Amino acid sequence: NATGMPIVQFNAGNIVIESFTKALTISITFLSFFLIIIFRNLKFVLLSISSLFIASILTIFFMIILGINFNFANMIAIPLIFSLGISYPIYLIRRFEDFGDIDLIFESNTPFAILFSGLTTIFSFSTLYLSTHDGTSSMGLLLFISLSNTLVSSLVFLPIFLKKIRTE
């Protein structure tokens, strides 16, 4: 029987959470299908997704350490993180398919290309942090942290997994 702004805000919050859940589900579903089409190898699909999973764990860790709250503004960034962050594992795994050896990849320019590609994306989205709007600024900081973690995950942890797979 209540009315007014608290009810409006409560229902708006529920709509945002529902929309976020839907966007995240669609993002992960399309991403998985996309990876299956690209690799046609379930092992590489799982490796790509595991790289994102590790980056997500690291992002949550840094959010806790830095005291960053998960709010409605930076909630929007999560599907973006998956769609942008998956490119780094794709580059590395495609190169792995070409070379067949992780050591050869690291002797090539591929890691530098991935690094610089990642840094341009990270720093361009990070400029949102400079915004005077708290929500936009929060989203910029979360994008900086999470995209940095996807890059680190792809260039540090993913090669370890690929090397382990190659030795099995």
N, C-alpha and C positions, 0 to 999 in steps of 0.2 A: 504493500500500500504506500510505500515511500516514493517520493518524486524528487526532482531537482538535480543539481549538478553531480552530487555523489553517485546517484544511480546512473546518470549519463556516462560518467567517467568509468564506473564499474563495468557497464556493458561495452563501452568502447574498448576497455582493456581486454575483455573476453574476446571481442572481435579481432583485435590485434593478435592475441595468442593463437586463436583459431586460424587466422590467415598465415601466421608464421609457421604453424605446424603443417598446413597445406603446402606452403611454398617449399619448406624443407623436404617434405615427402616427394613432391614433384621434382625438386632439384636432384635429390639422390637417385630417384628412379630414372630420370632422363640421363643423368651422369652414368649410371650403371649400364644402361642400354648403349650409350655412346661409347663407353669403354669396350663393351663386348664387340661392337661393330669395328672399332679401331684395331683391337688386339686379336680377337677371335681365339683368345687363350685365357681361360678362367684364372690361371695362376697370375698372369700379368694384371688382370682386372683386380684381383684381390690385393696384389701388391700396391697398386695405385690407390685403392681405397684405404689400405692400411697406412699408407703415407699420410693421407688426410686425417686418419684417425689419430695418429701420433701427433700431428700438428694441432689437432683439436685438444688433445690432452695437455700439450704444452701451453696452448692458449689459455685454457682454464687455470692451469698452474700459475701463469703470469698474472692473470686477472685477480687471483686470490692474493698473490704476493704484493701486487701493486694496489690492491683495494679497489679495483674497478668493478662497479656494479653492472650486472646484466640488466639492461633496461629496454624499453620499447624502441628507442632510437637505434641502439646498436644491435638490436635483434634483427633489424633489416639487413645487416651486414653478413649474417650467417650464410644464406644461400649464395651471396656474392663470393664469400671465401671459398666455398666448394667449387664454384664454377671457375674462378680465377686460379685457385690453388692446384687444381688437377692438371693444369698445363705443364707444370714442372715435371711431375712423374711421367707424363706422356712423352715429353721430349727425351728424358733419360732412358726410359724403357724402349722406345723406338730405336734409339741409338744402340742400346744393348742388343736388340734384335739384329741390327746391322753388323755389329762388331763381334758379338758373342762373348765378350770378355770385358769386365768392368775396368780392368787396368788399362786396356786400350782406349776406353772412353776417356779416362782421366789423363791420358797422354795427348788427347785431341783438344780442340777448342770448345767442345760441347759444354763442359762444366762452366766455363767462363761465359758462354752464350746464355746458358740458363741463369747464371748469377746476374748478369747485366739485364736480361729480360725481366727477371724478378725484381731487381732493384728499381727499374723504371716504373713498374706497376706499383710497387710498395710506396715509393715516394710520391707518385702522382695522387694516389688515394689518401696518403697521409696528410696532404695539404688540407684536408677537411678538418684536421685537428686544430688548425689555426682559426677556425670559425668562431665567431663570438656567440653563436647559438650553442648551448650546452649539449643538446642532443646530437647535432652534427659533429661537434668537437669530439664527443664520446665515440661516435661511429668511426671517425678518422683514427683515433687512438687504437680502437679495437682492430680496425683493418691493418694498421701498421704492425701490431703485435701478431695477429693471426697470419697475415701474408708472410711475415718474416719467418714464422714458425713453419709454414708450408715449404718455404724455400730451404730452410735448414733441414727439415725432414727429408726433402727430396735429394739434397746433396750430401747428407751425412748418413741417415738411417737407411734410405732406399738402396744405396750402393752396397751396404752391408748385407741386406736381404738378398739382393741380386747375386752377390758373390757366394752367399750360402746356398742359394738355389743351384748355382752353376757347379758347386762342388758335390752336390747330392746326385 
